[in-house]
């Protein structure tokens, strides 16, 4: 029997016979099984994509196995329109009368693997297009723990899916992130961390927003450390500590409750648009902001992305929302909107035009261009509908934090002044001790009496400092409240004044004092007892004349002078 080479097939005729090896076999599915697909390879190494549609799967599935050799005849050849897993413009489709015959010979005469590795330039050309699926090879450099995501939110069958994000160092030295979905998320175990690993990932889709990234498909297959030429080339070229896999942290902006995510890193648009960073690749820049949609940009492929002009009370800018996030925001599948337009795809549906004037919370992820060049068109990762009570509570909490920060600054300032005063007193005390040692028989001078009298006051001064500190803070609070006296206070502000603020102040004050006392004890300063101070400052019962006017002292000082 004469077999046709795959390179000789055309889209005209159905009577060819081909002898091929099934190199890969997989189920194509979304919510349900769509087709059984395979990659066929002849002895010359040429390949073609073949599909068996859903209605015929049961007729052929048991007859075809991966890595086996078959003779196929009576099939249809047609142009491949979307998601080509191989570099071939044609595709084989099985019909009801397609013949399948297994050949009892080994597959050694056929190449073992087929890959079409894409360079970074090729990936750039394929970004956000559905014509090709891409194979990549690279050294595993980083990997995130497994996360869960809700998929198909706007369909009758929403479901949770597992994902894992990995990072690969490609042959050309470029790094790219790849998200593995479903069962592929569990392909790598944490044992791979610390061990240099060459990874091959086939049939990925390419996306470009917030940088270039890849995503697995139902046709994706993963291989590690295959004995092929590209593996050894990659190891020889990129061997360094940088290529040892490490574990990445989970994106905190996706963790927690919905309410927590709504206020994650809340910023104004002015804060976001003015943000700059010299090395944005070292971390992620994710923020939320409450915005108003001013305008929907026209003359774009709205079914693929929406470009909006937005603003808040600080400034305005533009942003882009891609299909998945847009469908979630509109709560309507794009396919339904296209059906309503009846082929007039250039028109923007009313449901999109009605977004103008609405207030929403956008979660932005800033790209390298946003941070280094200051370009607009910020990408929106998720949208939320504002909750009035949550927004009100957020503003109250923010006001409390700002007030607490002012109180802490004021208390710290007073403590610094107290420390400086204490240092002066300690130096005076040292001078006085030296005077006592050198002239113990001489009557004390008026200046010495003043110094000693002042030191006695220090015993009660700590309590007075504490009291004055609290009074200063209270005065600060009353001063802030007086500024807004003409404004009608809210219930939350009244509750705050009555209870929570006083507790917060006392906690801050006690924490600062405790740390201060502990530092003094460590430095060996300590606090002298009242008895020791009385001994040092006791005035001898001599009739000492003083030409200066006596200082006014407190109760304790008067007792000492009376006894004298």
BAFIZA-521534 format. One line per field, with one value per residue (C-alpha): residue number from 1; x, y, z. Coordinates in Angstrom, 2 decimals, padded with zeros to 5 digits, always signed. Example, Ala and Ser with C-alpha at 12.3 -4.5 7.8 and 13.67 -1.06 7.14 Angstrom:
<sites>
pos = (1  2)
u = (+012.30  +013.67)
v = (-004.50  -001.06)
w = (+007.80  +007.14)
</sites>
This chain:
<sites>
pos = (1  2  3  4  5  6  7  8  9  10  11  12  13  14  15  16  17  18  19  20  21  22  23  24  25  26  27  28  29  30  31  32  33  34  35  36  37  38  39  40  41  42  43  44  45  46  47  48  49  50  51  52  53  54  55  56  57  58  59  60  61  62  63  64  65  66  67  68  69  70  71  72  73  74  75  76  77  78  79  80  81  82  83  84  85  86  87  88  89  90  91  92  93  94  95  96  97  98  99  100  101  102  103  104  105  106  107  108  109  110  111  112  113  114  115  116  117  118  119  120  121  122  123  124  125  126  127  128  129  130  131  132  133  134  135  136  137  138  139  140  141  142  143  144  145  146  147  148  149  150  151  152  153  154  155  156  157  158  159  160  161  162  163  164  165  166  167  168  169  170  171  172  173  174  175  176  177  178  179  180  181  182  183  184  185  186  187  188  189  190  191  192  193  194  195  196  197  198  199  200  201  202  203  204  205  206  207  208  209  210  211  212  213  214  215  216  217  218  219  220  221  222  223  224  225  226  227  228  229  230  231  232  233  234  235  236  237  238  239  240  241  242  243  244  245  246  247  248  249  250  251  252  253  254  255  256  257  258  259  260  261  262  263  264  265  266  267  268  269  270  271  272  273  274  275  276  277  278  279  280  281  282  283  284  285  286  287  288  289  290  291  292  293  294  295  296  297  298  299  300  301  302  303  304  305  306  307  308  309  310  311  312  313  314  315  316  317  318  319  320  321  322  323  324  325  326  327  328  329  330  331  332  333  334  335  336  337  338  339  340  341  342  343  344  345  346  347  348  349  350  351  352  353  354  355  356  357  358  359  360  361  362  363  364  365  366  367  368  369  370  371  372  373  374  375  376  377  378  379  380  381  382  383  384  385  386  387  388  389  390  391  392  393  394  395  396  397  398  399  400  401  402  403  404  405  406  407  408  409  410  411  412  413  414  415  416  417  418  419  420  421  422  423  424  425  426  427  428  429  430  431  432  433  434  435  436  437  438  439  440  441  442  443  444  445  446  447  448  449  450  451  452  453  454  455  456  457  458  459  460  461  462  463  464  465  466  467  468  469  470  471  472  473  474  475  476  477  478  479  480  481  482  483  484  485  486  487  488  489  490  491  492  493  494  495  496  497  498  499  500  501  502  503  504  505  506  507  508  509  510  511  512  513  514  515  516  517  518  519  520  521  522  523  524  525  526  527  528  529  530  531  532  533  534  535  536  537  538  539  540  541  542  543  544  545  546  547  548  549  550  551  552  553  554  555  556  557  558  559  560  561  562  563  564)
u = (+000.00  +001.24  +001.06  +000.77  +003.24  +001.68  +003.45  +001.62  -001.92  -004.27  -007.77  -009.14  -009.98  -010.71  -009.15  -005.65  -003.98  -001.45  +000.74  +001.37  +002.29  -000.02  +002.47  -000.07  -003.73  -006.07  -009.69  -010.68  -013.26  -014.67  -017.77  -018.27  -016.27  -016.00  -013.65  -010.89  -007.70  -004.29  -000.99  +000.00  +003.59  +004.88  +008.29  +009.67  +008.91  +006.11  +003.09  -000.60  -003.43  -006.42  -009.82  -012.74  -015.89  -018.06  -020.68  -018.05  -015.77  -017.36  -016.75  -012.99  -011.75  -011.15  -009.30  -006.63  -003.80  -000.95  +002.50  +001.00  +001.27  -001.85  -003.02  -005.85  -008.00  -011.24  -010.76  -011.32  -008.52  -009.40  -007.79  -006.98  -008.61  -007.89  -005.64  -003.15  -000.96  +001.49  +003.04  +000.67  -002.12  -004.12  -006.06  -007.54  -011.15  -012.52  -015.79  -018.29  -016.59  -012.94  -010.92  -008.49  -006.01  -003.23  +000.14  +002.02  +005.42  +007.46  +007.51  +011.33  +011.38  +009.42  +010.88  +010.12  +008.93  +007.62  +008.07  +007.96  +009.63  +008.65  +011.12  +010.20  +009.64  +007.27  +005.37  +005.03  +003.53  +001.02  -000.08  -003.87  -004.48  -006.22  -004.64  -001.66  -000.79  +002.84  +005.48  +008.21  +011.29  +013.03  +014.67  +012.24  +013.22  +010.22  +006.95  +003.93  +001.86  -001.41  -004.31  -008.03  -010.03  -013.68  -014.15  -017.14  -018.82  -021.45  -022.51  -025.03  -022.11  -019.54  -016.81  -013.59  -010.35  -006.83  -004.00  -000.25  +001.99  +005.56  +008.36  +010.65  +014.01  +013.89  +016.73  +017.23  +017.58  +014.06  +011.82  +008.12  +005.32  +003.06  -000.21  -001.09  -004.80  -006.69  -004.82  -001.67  -001.42  -000.42  +002.20  +005.06  +005.65  +007.62  +010.50  +011.53  +012.54  +016.33  +016.91  +017.73  +014.91  +014.39  +010.68  +008.87  +005.28  +003.32  +000.23  -000.06  -001.99  -000.18  -001.58  -000.17  -001.35  +000.91  +003.68  +003.78  +002.43  +001.36  -001.62  -002.13  -004.87  -006.59  -003.89  -000.99  +001.54  +004.47  +007.86  +010.88  +014.57  +014.07  +017.23  +017.05  +019.52  +017.68  +017.84  +021.64  +021.97  +019.85  +021.80  +025.19  +024.09  +022.25  +024.00  +024.05  +022.48  +019.71  +018.38  +017.76  +013.96  +012.59  +009.13  +007.23  +004.83  +001.10  -000.39  -001.86  -004.31  -006.21  -006.39  -008.94  -012.62  -014.24  -014.53  -010.79  -009.90  -012.08  -009.84  -006.49  -003.84  -006.53  -005.08  -006.37  -005.89  -003.36  -001.29  -001.39  -000.64  +002.32  +003.85  +007.31  +009.76  +013.15  +012.96  +009.28  +010.10  +011.25  +007.70  +004.04  +002.21  -001.48  -003.86  -007.57  -009.30  -012.90  -013.51  -016.23  -016.52  -016.64  -016.49  -016.20  -013.68  -015.08  -013.47  -012.01  -012.78  -015.09  -015.74  -012.04  -011.32  -012.91  -010.98  -012.48  -011.82  -012.13  -011.73  -011.96  -011.70  -007.94  -007.39  -008.47  -006.79  -007.58  -007.75  -008.24  -010.51  -010.06  -012.77  -012.91  -012.99  -015.41  -017.83  -017.72  -018.39  -021.25  -022.60  -023.26  -021.26  -019.74  -021.32  -024.79  -023.97  -022.68  -025.87  -027.97  -026.13  -026.90  -023.52  -023.13  -020.06  -018.79  -021.64  -021.07  -023.96  -026.21  -025.20  -021.62  -022.62  -024.70  -021.50  -020.88  -021.49  -021.28  -018.98  -017.01  -013.96  -011.17  -008.23  -005.24  -002.01  +000.63  +002.86  +006.52  +005.49  +003.18  +005.94  +009.00  +007.52  +004.35  +002.12  -001.64  -004.05  -003.83  -005.00  -007.98  -007.71  -011.05  -014.05  -016.28  -019.55  -019.04  -020.85  -021.99  -021.61  -018.20  -016.96  -018.21  -016.48  -013.29  -013.28  -013.88  -011.03  -008.73  -009.54  -008.82  -005.46  -004.48  -005.51  -003.59  -000.50  -000.70  -001.06  +001.91  +004.05  +003.05  +003.78  +007.14  +008.04  +007.19  +009.21  +012.23  +011.94  +011.61  +014.68  +016.70  +015.59  +016.48  +019.96  +020.50  +019.35  +021.62  +024.61  +023.77  +023.57  +027.04  +028.49  +026.85  +028.33  +031.81  +031.36  +030.36  +033.46  +035.87  +034.27  +032.30  +033.09  +032.03  +028.49  +026.50  +026.01  +022.71  +023.28  +023.84  +020.68  +018.79  +020.19  +019.35  +015.91  +015.30  +016.39  +013.88  +011.16  +012.13  +010.58  +007.10  +007.95  +007.50  +003.90  +003.34  +004.95  +002.57  -000.39  +000.77  +001.36  -002.22  -003.45  -001.43  -002.92  -006.41  -005.80  -004.68  -007.85  -010.02  -008.16  -008.83  -012.46  -012.75  -011.61  -014.66  -017.04  -019.25  -019.69  -022.38  -020.69  -021.68  -022.76  -019.53  -017.52  -019.48  -018.87  -015.23  -014.87  -016.65  -014.71  -012.34  -010.01  -009.19  -008.37  -006.11  -004.27  -003.63  -002.34  +000.11  +001.29  +001.84  +003.73  +006.08  +006.68  +007.34  +009.93  +011.55  +011.85  +013.23  +015.90  +016.95  +017.26  +019.41  +021.73  +022.25  +020.50  +017.66  +015.44  +016.71  +014.53  +013.03  +015.11  +018.39  +017.40  +016.49  +019.87  +021.63  +019.59  +019.34  +020.33  +022.59  +021.07  +023.50  +022.40  +023.27  +022.53  +021.38  +021.39  +019.23  +015.50  +014.56  +012.99  +009.42  +009.44  +006.84  +005.49  +008.32  +010.93  +009.19  +009.30  +013.05  +013.72  +011.45  +013.41  +016.57)
v = (+000.00  +003.47  +006.02  +009.73  +011.99  +014.55  +017.34  +016.25  +016.53  +019.21  +020.31  +018.62  +014.91  +012.25  +009.09  +009.27  +006.68  +007.81  +005.85  +007.92  +007.72  +009.28  +011.39  +013.13  +012.49  +014.62  +015.58  +019.12  +020.37  +023.47  +022.73  +019.57  +017.37  +018.92  +016.68  +014.09  +015.61  +014.26  +015.16  +012.77  +012.35  +010.50  +008.89  +012.11  +013.98  +016.11  +016.64  +017.53  +018.15  +015.74  +015.96  +013.62  +015.57  +014.76  +012.66  +010.28  +009.96  +006.72  +005.12  +005.70  +006.33  +002.68  +002.11  +004.80  +004.88  +007.33  +006.31  +003.64  +003.54  +003.51  +003.66  +006.18  +006.55  +008.29  +011.44  +015.11  +017.69  +021.32  +024.57  +024.94  +028.11  +028.39  +027.03  +025.22  +022.99  +022.38  +024.44  +023.35  +025.30  +022.11  +019.84  +016.32  +015.72  +012.20  +011.31  +008.55  +006.29  +007.00  +003.78  +003.08  +000.20  -000.35  -001.31  -004.05  -002.49  -000.52  +003.25  +003.39  +004.63  +007.72  +010.62  +010.20  +013.75  +016.76  +020.32  +023.72  +025.99  +029.64  +032.47  +035.56  +037.48  +034.79  +034.90  +038.67  +038.28  +035.69  +037.70  +037.88  +035.91  +032.54  +031.24  +029.38  +027.42  +027.79  +025.39  +026.72  +025.30  +026.91  +026.49  +026.59  +029.59  +030.27  +028.61  +029.68  +027.49  +026.13  +028.59  +028.28  +030.54  +030.76  +030.21  +030.73  +033.05  +034.25  +030.81  +028.34  +026.17  +028.28  +026.21  +026.37  +025.54  +025.03  +027.07  +027.31  +030.03  +029.22  +031.26  +029.98  +031.27  +030.80  +029.96  +033.60  +034.69  +036.13  +035.22  +034.50  +033.56  +030.62  +029.71  +026.02  +025.25  +022.24  +018.97  +020.52  +022.71  +019.59  +018.42  +019.94  +018.99  +021.15  +018.64  +020.48  +023.53  +023.72  +021.31  +022.66  +021.57  +022.03  +022.27  +021.87  +023.11  +022.58  +024.17  +027.32  +030.49  +033.85  +036.86  +040.33  +042.58  +043.54  +041.93  +038.79  +035.58  +032.09  +029.98  +026.25  +024.78  +021.40  +020.40  +021.30  +018.60  +019.05  +017.33  +017.71  +017.08  +015.36  +014.07  +016.32  +018.78  +021.90  +020.70  +020.48  +023.77  +025.51  +024.04  +024.92  +028.47  +029.37  +027.48  +029.73  +030.16  +032.16  +029.02  +027.12  +027.05  +029.08  +029.37  +032.58  +034.22  +034.08  +037.33  +038.81  +040.91  +037.72  +036.43  +037.08  +037.90  +039.93  +042.89  +042.72  +042.64  +045.69  +047.81  +046.18  +048.92  +051.58  +054.60  +057.65  +057.88  +060.66  +058.39  +055.63  +057.81  +059.49  +056.22  +055.42  +052.57  +051.84  +048.04  +047.02  +043.38  +042.87  +043.09  +043.37  +046.70  +046.03  +048.73  +049.42  +052.72  +053.96  +055.60  +057.05  +055.92  +059.05  +057.68  +054.47  +054.77  +053.93  +052.37  +049.43  +045.70  +045.97  +042.18  +041.68  +044.65  +047.83  +051.08  +053.55  +057.12  +057.23  +059.81  +060.40  +063.53  +063.82  +063.30  +061.36  +058.68  +055.78  +052.05  +048.80  +045.91  +042.60  +040.12  +037.94  +040.90  +042.80  +039.87  +039.70  +043.44  +043.36  +040.05  +039.08  +036.77  +038.49  +035.86  +036.97  +040.60  +039.65  +037.73  +040.77  +042.92  +040.51  +040.89  +044.65  +044.17  +047.73  +049.08  +049.27  +047.57  +049.71  +047.77  +049.00  +052.58  +052.67  +052.25  +056.00  +057.79  +054.66  +054.40  +051.16  +049.90  +048.84  +046.67  +047.75  +045.89  +048.32  +047.31  +048.13  +050.87  +052.42  +052.55  +053.46  +055.60  +056.90  +055.68  +055.46  +052.66  +050.88  +047.26  +046.36  +042.90  +042.92  +045.13  +045.54  +047.35  +049.80  +049.05  +052.26  +050.98  +049.42  +052.60  +054.69  +052.42  +052.56  +056.37  +056.30  +053.84  +055.89  +059.06  +057.21  +056.03  +059.55  +060.93  +058.16  +058.93  +062.59  +061.55  +059.21  +061.93  +064.37  +061.89  +060.96  +064.64  +065.20  +062.15  +063.48  +066.76  +064.90  +062.81  +065.94  +067.49  +064.27  +064.29  +067.85  +066.86  +063.82  +065.98  +068.45  +065.56  +064.35  +067.85  +068.06  +064.69  +065.86  +069.04  +067.00  +064.83  +067.79  +070.08  +067.89  +070.14  +073.37  +074.61  +074.27  +077.34  +078.74  +077.31  +073.85  +074.18  +075.11  +072.14  +069.72  +071.18  +070.75  +067.11  +066.41  +067.67  +064.98  +062.34  +063.62  +065.03  +061.71  +061.55  +065.15  +064.48  +061.57  +063.75  +066.62  +064.21  +062.98  +066.59  +067.53  +064.69  +065.59  +069.17  +068.00  +065.97  +068.86  +071.15  +068.86  +068.55  +072.33  +072.86  +071.02  +072.41  +074.01  +070.66  +068.34  +065.31  +061.81  +059.06  +057.20  +060.32  +060.67  +057.02  +057.48  +060.51  +058.77  +055.58  +054.14  +057.14  +057.39  +053.69  +053.97  +056.96  +055.26  +052.12  +054.14  +056.17  +053.15  +051.33  +054.28  +054.71  +051.01  +051.01  +054.14  +052.72  +049.46  +051.34  +053.29  +050.11  +048.50  +051.54  +051.31  +054.57  +053.18  +055.27  +056.41  +055.86  +058.76  +057.95  +058.17  +061.52  +062.87  +061.85  +063.63  +066.80  +067.02  +070.54  +070.76  +072.70  +075.60  +079.17  +079.89  +083.33  +083.56  +086.87  +085.57  +085.17  +081.58  +079.45  +078.28  +074.54  +071.85  +070.21  +067.76  +070.55  +072.61  +069.68  +069.34  +073.04  +073.06  +070.25  +072.21)
w = (+000.00  -000.90  +001.91  +001.43  +003.24  +005.55  +003.68  +000.47  +001.87  +000.54  +001.37  -001.78  -001.74  +000.93  -000.46  +000.98  +003.16  +005.77  +008.18  +011.30  +014.95  +017.57  +019.53  +021.76  +022.60  +024.73  +025.43  +024.47  +026.93  +028.60  +030.67  +028.64  +026.27  +022.80  +020.85  +021.02  +019.59  +018.66  +017.01  +014.20  +012.95  +009.89  +009.42  +007.90  +011.16  +009.70  +011.92  +011.66  +014.10  +013.98  +015.70  +016.34  +017.14  +020.13  +018.29  +016.89  +019.94  +021.14  +017.72  +017.76  +021.30  +022.15  +018.87  +019.28  +021.84  +022.32  +020.96  +018.67  +014.85  +012.65  +009.07  +008.60  +005.47  +004.38  +006.43  +005.69  +005.35  +005.97  +007.01  +010.69  +011.96  +015.69  +018.41  +016.20  +018.42  +015.52  +012.76  +009.99  +008.31  +007.66  +009.98  +009.73  +010.76  +011.26  +009.56  +010.22  +007.62  +008.53  +008.67  +011.53  +011.39  +013.90  +012.43  +014.31  +014.12  +016.59  +016.56  +016.53  +012.95  +014.07  +016.06  +019.78  +020.49  +018.63  +019.92  +018.26  +020.83  +020.51  +021.07  +023.08  +019.82  +018.54  +021.83  +021.51  +018.03  +019.31  +022.36  +022.82  +019.61  +019.32  +016.13  +017.62  +020.73  +021.83  +023.20  +025.52  +027.22  +030.18  +033.55  +036.45  +038.60  +040.83  +041.81  +043.86  +046.16  +044.74  +044.85  +044.05  +041.71  +040.82  +037.08  +034.78  +037.28  +034.80  +033.59  +035.01  +036.18  +038.11  +039.69  +041.69  +039.92  +041.23  +039.75  +040.22  +038.83  +037.81  +036.26  +033.48  +032.25  +028.46  +026.08  +025.13  +028.77  +029.10  +032.01  +031.61  +033.99  +033.26  +034.99  +035.21  +035.58  +036.91  +037.31  +035.84  +038.95  +040.90  +038.40  +040.43  +044.05  +046.45  +046.16  +042.99  +045.07  +045.21  +042.31  +038.86  +036.55  +032.80  +032.02  +028.68  +028.50  +025.29  +023.76  +025.87  +025.10  +025.23  +027.05  +027.38  +030.13  +033.00  +030.97  +028.85  +030.39  +029.36  +030.33  +030.03  +027.83  +027.62  +025.09  +027.41  +028.30  +030.73  +030.51  +032.80  +032.13  +028.78  +027.09  +024.07  +022.60  +023.83  +027.44  +027.48  +025.59  +028.22  +031.16  +029.67  +028.85  +032.03  +034.84  +037.91  +041.35  +039.69  +037.99  +041.24  +041.78  +044.69  +046.18  +045.43  +047.86  +047.15  +045.87  +049.06  +047.06  +046.15  +049.72  +052.45  +052.25  +049.50  +051.89  +052.68  +049.00  +048.34  +050.58  +049.78  +049.48  +048.95  +047.12  +045.29  +041.54  +042.09  +044.32  +041.68  +038.65  +040.40  +041.57  +040.14  +040.69  +039.13  +039.43  +039.29  +038.54  +042.14  +043.56  +042.65  +042.68  +043.33  +044.61  +044.88  +044.22  +044.25  +040.86  +038.65  +035.01  +032.86  +029.32  +027.27  +024.46  +021.03  +017.96  +019.86  +019.93  +022.92  +022.98  +023.71  +025.99  +027.33  +027.60  +030.07  +031.18  +034.98  +037.77  +041.51  +043.68  +043.00  +039.25  +036.13  +033.99  +031.63  +032.26  +030.36  +031.34  +029.50  +028.63  +031.78  +034.17  +031.89  +031.83  +035.62  +035.89  +033.37  +034.72  +031.11  +028.78  +025.75  +023.49  +024.59  +023.79  +020.34  +019.61  +020.53  +017.99  +015.14  +013.47  +014.07  +016.23  +015.77  +017.89  +021.64  +023.48  +025.68  +028.81  +028.31  +027.49  +030.70  +032.74  +032.40  +035.70  +037.83  +040.86  +041.21  +043.06  +040.69  +041.62  +039.54  +038.87  +037.67  +034.78  +034.17  +031.73  +034.35  +036.94  +034.86  +032.06  +033.72  +030.88  +031.63  +030.63  +033.96  +033.81  +036.01  +037.57  +039.40  +040.06  +043.12  +043.77  +046.68  +049.94  +051.68  +055.25  +054.58  +052.89  +055.84  +058.35  +056.30  +056.45  +060.23  +060.77  +058.57  +060.57  +063.83  +062.50  +061.46  +064.86  +066.63  +064.57  +065.65  +069.30  +069.10  +067.52  +070.26  +073.05  +071.56  +071.29  +074.95  +075.91  +074.05  +075.92  +079.23  +078.42  +077.68  +080.98  +082.83  +081.29  +082.56  +086.04  +086.04  +085.06  +087.87  +090.30  +089.25  +089.77  +093.21  +094.24  +093.25  +095.32  +098.38  +098.10  +097.80  +100.38  +102.77  +105.83  +104.16  +104.56  +101.37  +099.22  +098.12  +094.65  +096.13  +098.21  +095.08  +093.17  +095.97  +096.38  +092.64  +092.82  +095.60  +093.26  +090.71  +092.96  +092.26  +088.85  +087.03  +088.14  +087.12  +083.73  +083.19  +084.13  +081.92  +079.04  +079.21  +079.45  +076.37  +074.38  +075.61  +074.61  +071.17  +070.75  +071.94  +069.57  +066.60  +067.55  +067.94  +064.35  +063.12  +065.73  +063.13  +061.36  +062.62  +064.26  +063.18  +065.59  +064.95  +065.94  +069.21  +070.10  +069.25  +071.57  +074.46  +074.68  +072.10  +071.69  +075.43  +075.57  +072.52  +074.02  +077.34  +075.61  +073.51  +076.53  +078.75  +075.97  +075.47  +079.22  +079.72  +076.94  +078.37  +081.91  +080.57  +078.57  +081.68  +083.73  +081.04  +080.91  +084.67  +085.47  +087.57  +089.81  +093.20  +096.22  +098.09  +101.18  +099.27  +097.80  +101.22  +102.51  +099.68  +100.00  +103.80  +104.92  +108.00  +110.95  +110.63  +110.58  +106.97  +105.68  +102.10  +100.27  +097.46  +097.58  +098.55  +095.82  +096.11  +096.81  +097.07  +100.20  +100.58  +100.37  +103.02  +105.45  +104.97  +105.53  +108.64  +110.20  +109.47)
</sites>
